[in-house]
Amino acid sequence: MSEHLVEPRVPRDLHAFIASLPKAELHVHHVGSASPRIVSELAARHPDSRVPSDPEALADYFTFTDFAHFIEVYLSVVDLIRTPEDVRLLTYEVARDLARQQVRYAELTITPFSSTRRGIDEHAFMEAIEDARKAAEAEFGTVLRWCFDIPGEAGLEAAEETARLATDDRLRPEGLVSFGLGGPEIGVPRPQFKPYFDRAIAAGLHSVPHAGETTGPETVWDALTHLRAERIGHGTSSAQDQKLLAHLAEHRIALEVCPTSNIATRAVRTLDEHPLAQFVQAGVLVTINSDDPPMFGTDLDNEYAVAARLLDLDERGLADLAKNAVEASFLDEAGKRRIKDEIDTYTTDWLAP
């Protein structure tokens, strides 16, 4: 798991710049961020799982043939999260990994339905993620916020449960800022989830569904029209529709781009075919993210290096990319200004003679 799936091939000094660049991460999944060390520990706790506890064996286990296979493997790792203690451990360790990459702020996508349906008490679940969030901010300085997402493959039952957990004042965690929709897109049309997004938006949450990852641009239009999306998770196929690109650019609806993920799940065949440059050329606000980093043999630093290669960026270009994520986040304006100022100061100091 030490080698990256996608090697960006950028100069060593650019890697060094990226490693210490202050960042925000907007599209990263809770369970999908479990490092091999944490997955191994959880698999050892639950030996009835088919997930290997040997870290070396996980490299083969996390080699995907297509998106459907990825979902199958992902759900097997989800099954390792069985107790509030598992939830707390995972959340805290994810924050540690983010802090190591100089992530100042992250919106972590969490799928509470996957845990509550496995018998974890809903109140205990909320307490576990909040305890980890507060500890991580105090110890690492990384601010975490939550996006509760519907696992699309589980249908409307999951949508109802997720909406309830996200909007019930007795349960809703302090760190919750947004409402999403993940899982497969094929056979899971976006419009059916409109009532649940309407409830979440009415409760003050932002709309951030996945769309256009493995389906065409019409899925992105559905997310915009029916789910009132404020950002789009992936949106890869948006490049096929110039009208859609113009709409995204005009309304400053950001795309949460995850290049290595798109290669790993075969959503895009090769890195050279990735539409990131087309998005930028069309004036779309793009953010760079890691999605399910250990599963895809990547991390956020590597994704920035990949973006540098695809967009031919220097240090200032990478700093601007980092500021995009801050701008597209749901952090308050004072918090955004603070991180942007830190990015500017870091970049100026780095480039000073």
C-alpha positions as CSV (number, residue, x, y, z in Angstrom):
1,M,0.0,0.0,0.0
2,S,3.0,2.3,0.1
3,E,3.1,2.9,-3.7
4,H,0.6,5.2,-5.3
5,L,-1.8,3.9,-7.8
6,V,-1.3,7.0,-10.0
7,E,2.2,8.4,-10.0
8,P,2.1,12.1,-10.9
9,R,5.7,12.5,-12.0
10,V,6.3,16.1,-10.8
11,P,9.5,17.7,-9.6
12,R,10.7,16.7,-6.1
13,D,10.5,20.3,-4.9
14,L,6.9,20.6,-5.9
15,H,6.1,17.5,-3.8
16,A,7.9,19.2,-0.9
17,F,5.8,22.3,-1.4
18,I,2.6,20.3,-1.5
19,A,3.5,18.3,1.6
20,S,3.5,21.5,3.8
21,L,0.8,23.4,1.9
22,P,-2.3,24.2,4.2
23,K,-5.3,22.5,2.7
24,A,-9.0,21.8,2.9
25,E,-10.6,18.4,2.0
26,L,-14.2,18.4,0.9
27,H,-14.8,14.9,-0.5
28,V,-13.4,12.1,1.7
29,H,-15.3,9.2,3.1
30,H,-15.2,8.1,6.7
31,V,-14.9,4.4,6.3
32,G,-13.0,4.8,3.0
33,S,-10.3,6.7,4.8
34,A,-9.5,3.8,7.1
35,S,-5.7,3.2,6.7
36,P,-4.4,-0.3,6.3
37,R,-3.2,-0.2,9.9
38,I,-6.8,0.6,11.1
39,V,-8.5,-1.8,8.8
40,S,-6.1,-4.5,10.0
41,E,-6.8,-3.7,13.6
42,L,-10.6,-3.8,13.0
43,A,-10.3,-7.0,11.0
44,A,-8.4,-8.6,13.9
45,R,-11.2,-7.4,16.3
46,H,-13.8,-9.1,14.0
47,P,-12.2,-12.3,12.7
48,D,-15.5,-13.5,11.1
49,S,-15.0,-10.8,8.4
50,R,-13.6,-11.7,5.0
51,V,-11.4,-8.6,5.1
52,P,-7.8,-9.7,5.6
53,S,-6.0,-8.5,8.7
54,D,-2.6,-8.7,7.1
55,P,-1.7,-5.2,5.9
56,E,0.2,-6.7,2.9
57,A,-2.8,-8.7,1.8
58,L,-5.0,-5.6,1.9
59,A,-3.1,-4.2,-1.2
60,D,-4.5,-7.1,-3.3
61,Y,-7.9,-6.8,-1.6
62,F,-8.1,-3.1,-2.5
63,T,-7.4,-3.8,-6.3
64,F,-10.7,-3.1,-8.0
65,T,-12.0,-4.5,-11.3
66,D,-14.7,-1.9,-11.7
67,F,-17.0,0.4,-9.7
68,A,-19.4,-2.4,-8.7
69,H,-16.4,-4.4,-7.3
70,F,-15.3,-1.3,-5.4
71,I,-18.7,-1.0,-3.8
72,E,-18.6,-4.7,-2.8
73,V,-15.2,-4.3,-1.1
74,Y,-16.2,-1.0,0.5
75,L,-19.2,-2.5,2.1
76,S,-17.1,-5.4,3.5
77,V,-14.9,-2.7,5.3
78,V,-18.1,-0.9,6.5
79,D,-19.0,-4.2,8.1
80,L,-15.9,-3.9,10.3
81,I,-17.4,-0.9,12.1
82,R,-19.6,-2.6,14.7
83,T,-19.3,-0.8,18.0
84,P,-19.2,2.9,19.1
85,E,-15.5,2.2,20.0
86,D,-14.8,1.2,16.4
87,V,-16.5,4.4,15.2
88,R,-14.5,6.6,17.6
89,L,-11.2,4.9,16.7
90,L,-11.8,5.2,13.0
91,T,-12.8,8.9,13.2
92,Y,-9.9,10.0,15.4
93,E,-7.3,8.1,13.2
94,V,-8.8,9.6,10.0
95,A,-8.3,13.1,11.6
96,R,-4.7,12.2,12.5
97,D,-4.0,11.2,8.8
98,L,-5.6,14.5,7.6
99,A,-3.5,16.5,10.0
100,R,-0.3,14.8,8.8
101,Q,-1.1,16.3,5.4
102,Q,-1.6,19.8,6.7
103,V,-5.4,19.6,6.3
104,R,-6.8,22.5,8.3
105,Y,-10.4,21.8,7.6
106,A,-12.3,18.7,6.3
107,E,-15.9,17.8,5.5
108,L,-16.0,14.1,6.2
109,T,-18.7,12.1,4.4
110,I,-20.3,9.7,6.9
111,T,-23.0,7.1,6.3
112,P,-24.7,6.7,9.6
113,F,-27.3,4.2,8.2
114,S,-24.5,1.7,7.6
115,S,-23.8,1.7,11.3
116,T,-27.3,2.1,12.9
117,R,-28.7,-0.8,10.7
118,R,-25.9,-3.0,12.1
119,G,-27.1,-2.4,15.6
120,I,-24.9,0.6,16.8
121,D,-27.1,2.8,19.0
122,E,-27.8,6.0,17.2
123,H,-27.0,8.2,20.2
124,A,-23.8,6.3,20.8
125,F,-22.8,6.7,17.2
126,M,-23.3,10.5,17.3
127,E,-21.4,10.7,20.6
128,A,-18.5,8.7,19.2
129,I,-18.0,10.9,16.1
130,E,-18.4,14.1,18.1
131,D,-15.9,13.0,20.8
132,A,-13.4,12.2,18.1
133,R,-14.0,15.5,16.3
134,K,-13.4,17.5,19.4
135,A,-10.4,15.6,20.4
136,A,-8.9,15.9,17.0
137,E,-9.3,19.6,16.8
138,A,-7.8,20.0,20.3
139,E,-4.9,17.7,19.6
140,F,-4.2,18.1,15.9
141,G,-5.7,21.5,15.1
142,T,-7.7,20.0,12.2
143,V,-11.4,21.1,12.1
144,L,-13.8,18.4,11.1
145,R,-17.3,18.8,9.9
146,W,-19.8,16.1,8.8
147,C,-21.8,15.3,5.6
148,F,-24.3,12.6,6.3
149,D,-24.9,10.7,3.1
150,I,-27.5,8.3,1.8
151,P,-26.1,5.0,0.6
152,G,-27.9,4.9,-2.8
153,E,-27.7,1.1,-3.1
154,A,-29.8,0.8,0.1
155,G,-32.8,2.6,-1.4
156,L,-35.4,4.8,0.1
157,E,-35.3,3.1,3.5
158,A,-31.8,4.3,3.9
159,A,-32.9,7.8,2.6
160,E,-35.6,8.0,5.3
161,E,-33.3,6.9,8.1
162,T,-30.5,9.2,7.0
163,A,-32.8,12.2,6.8
164,R,-34.2,11.4,10.2
165,L,-30.8,11.1,11.8
166,A,-29.7,14.4,10.1
167,T,-32.7,16.5,11.0
168,D,-33.8,15.2,14.5
169,D,-32.7,17.9,17.0
170,R,-32.2,15.2,19.6
171,L,-29.7,13.4,17.4
172,R,-28.2,15.9,15.0
173,P,-24.5,16.3,15.9
174,E,-23.0,19.8,16.3
175,G,-20.5,19.2,13.4
176,L,-23.1,18.3,10.8
177,V,-23.1,20.8,7.9
178,S,-24.4,18.9,4.8
179,F,-26.4,16.1,3.3
180,G,-25.2,13.9,0.5
181,L,-25.9,10.8,-1.7
182,G,-23.3,8.2,-2.5
183,G,-23.0,4.7,-3.8
184,P,-23.7,3.5,-7.3
185,E,-25.5,5.8,-9.8
186,I,-26.5,3.2,-12.4
187,G,-30.1,2.1,-11.5
188,V,-30.3,4.7,-8.7
189,P,-31.9,7.8,-10.2
190,R,-31.4,11.0,-8.3
191,P,-34.9,12.4,-8.4
192,Q,-36.4,9.8,-6.1
193,F,-34.3,11.3,-3.2
194,K,-35.8,14.8,-3.6
195,P,-38.1,14.7,-0.6
196,Y,-35.2,13.7,1.7
197,F,-33.0,16.5,0.4
198,D,-35.9,18.9,0.8
199,R,-36.1,18.0,4.5
200,A,-32.4,18.3,5.0
201,I,-32.2,21.7,3.3
202,A,-35.2,22.9,5.3
203,A,-33.3,22.0,8.4
204,G,-30.4,24.2,7.3
205,L,-28.1,21.6,5.7
206,H,-26.2,22.1,2.4
207,S,-26.8,19.7,-0.5
208,V,-23.8,17.8,-1.8
209,P,-24.8,14.7,-3.8
210,H,-22.5,12.5,-5.9
211,A,-23.5,12.7,-9.5
212,G,-22.0,12.1,-13.0
213,E,-19.2,9.8,-11.7
214,T,-20.3,6.6,-13.6
215,T,-23.3,8.0,-15.5
216,G,-23.7,10.8,-18.0
217,P,-24.2,14.5,-17.5
218,E,-28.0,14.1,-17.1
219,T,-27.3,12.7,-13.6
220,V,-25.6,16.0,-12.7
221,W,-28.6,18.0,-14.1
222,D,-30.9,15.8,-11.9
223,A,-28.8,16.6,-8.9
224,L,-28.9,20.3,-9.6
225,T,-32.6,20.4,-10.5
226,H,-34.1,17.9,-8.0
227,L,-31.6,17.9,-5.2
228,R,-30.6,21.6,-5.4
229,A,-26.9,20.6,-5.3
230,E,-24.5,23.3,-4.1
231,R,-21.5,21.2,-4.9
232,I,-21.3,18.0,-7.0
233,G,-19.4,15.0,-5.9
234,H,-17.2,14.0,-8.8
235,G,-19.3,15.3,-11.7
236,T,-16.8,13.6,-14.1
237,S,-19.2,13.4,-17.0
238,S,-20.0,17.1,-16.9
239,A,-17.3,17.5,-19.5
240,Q,-19.6,15.9,-22.1
241,D,-22.1,18.8,-21.9
242,Q,-20.9,22.3,-22.6
243,K,-24.2,23.8,-21.4
244,L,-23.7,22.1,-18.1
245,L,-20.2,23.3,-17.8
246,A,-21.3,26.9,-18.5
247,H,-24.1,26.5,-15.8
248,L,-21.6,25.2,-13.2
249,A,-19.2,28.0,-14.0
250,E,-21.8,30.8,-13.9
251,H,-23.4,29.7,-10.6
252,R,-20.0,28.8,-9.0
253,I,-21.2,25.3,-8.3
254,A,-17.9,23.5,-7.4
255,L,-16.9,20.0,-8.6
256,E,-15.3,17.8,-6.0
257,V,-12.7,16.2,-8.3
258,C,-10.9,13.0,-7.2
259,P,-8.6,11.9,-10.0
260,T,-7.0,8.8,-8.7
261,S,-10.4,7.5,-7.5
262,N,-11.8,7.9,-11.0
263,I,-8.9,5.8,-12.4
264,A,-9.2,3.1,-9.7
265,T,-13.0,2.6,-10.2
266,R,-12.6,2.8,-14.0
267,A,-14.8,5.8,-14.2
268,V,-12.0,7.3,-16.3
269,R,-9.7,4.9,-18.3
270,T,-6.4,6.8,-18.0
271,L,-5.1,9.8,-16.3
272,D,-4.5,11.5,-19.7
273,E,-8.2,11.2,-20.4
274,H,-9.2,12.8,-17.2
275,P,-11.5,15.9,-17.7
276,L,-9.9,18.1,-15.0
277,A,-8.3,20.4,-17.5
278,Q,-11.6,20.8,-19.4
279,F,-13.3,21.9,-16.2
280,V,-10.7,24.5,-15.5
281,Q,-10.7,25.8,-19.1
282,A,-14.5,26.1,-18.9
283,G,-14.2,28.3,-15.7
284,V,-15.7,25.7,-13.4
285,L,-14.6,26.0,-9.7
286,V,-12.8,22.7,-9.0
287,T,-11.5,21.3,-5.8
288,I,-9.1,18.4,-5.4
289,N,-9.9,15.6,-3.1
290,S,-8.9,12.0,-2.2
291,D,-12.3,10.2,-1.8
292,D,-11.3,6.8,-0.3
293,P,-7.5,7.4,-0.1
294,P,-6.1,4.1,1.4
295,M,-8.4,2.0,-0.8
296,F,-7.1,3.8,-3.9
297,G,-3.4,3.9,-2.9
298,T,-3.3,7.7,-2.6
299,D,-3.7,10.6,-0.2
300,L,-4.5,14.3,-0.6
301,D,-0.9,15.3,-1.2
302,N,-0.6,12.8,-4.1
303,E,-3.9,14.1,-5.6
304,Y,-2.4,17.7,-5.6
305,A,0.6,16.3,-7.4
306,V,-1.6,14.6,-9.9
307,A,-3.5,17.9,-10.4
308,A,-0.2,19.7,-10.9
309,R,0.7,17.3,-13.7
310,L,-2.7,17.5,-15.4
311,L,-2.9,21.3,-15.2
312,D,0.8,22.1,-15.5
313,L,0.8,24.0,-12.2
314,D,3.6,25.7,-10.3
315,E,3.5,26.6,-6.6
316,R,1.2,29.6,-7.1
317,G,-1.2,27.5,-9.1
318,L,-1.3,24.8,-6.4
319,A,-1.9,27.5,-3.8
320,D,-4.8,28.8,-5.8
321,L,-6.2,25.2,-6.1
322,A,-5.9,24.9,-2.3
323,K,-7.8,28.2,-1.9
324,N,-10.6,26.8,-4.2
325,A,-11.4,24.1,-1.7
326,V,-11.5,26.7,1.1
327,E,-13.8,28.9,-0.9
328,A,-16.1,26.0,-1.8
329,S,-16.3,24.8,1.8
330,F,-19.1,25.4,4.3
331,L,-16.7,27.0,6.7
332,D,-17.7,30.4,8.0
333,E,-16.1,33.5,6.3
334,A,-13.7,34.2,9.1
335,G,-12.4,30.6,9.0
336,K,-12.1,30.8,5.2
337,R,-10.1,34.0,5.5
338,R,-7.8,32.5,8.1
339,I,-6.9,29.5,6.0
340,K,-6.5,31.5,2.8
341,D,-4.2,33.9,4.6
342,E,-2.2,31.0,5.8
343,I,-1.9,29.6,2.3
344,D,-0.7,33.0,1.0
345,T,1.8,33.4,3.7
346,Y,3.2,29.9,3.3
347,T,3.5,30.4,-0.5
348,T,5.2,33.8,-0.2
349,D,7.7,32.4,2.3
350,W,8.4,29.4,0.1
351,L,9.1,31.5,-3.0
352,A,11.1,34.2,-1.2
353,P,14.7,34.4,-2.5
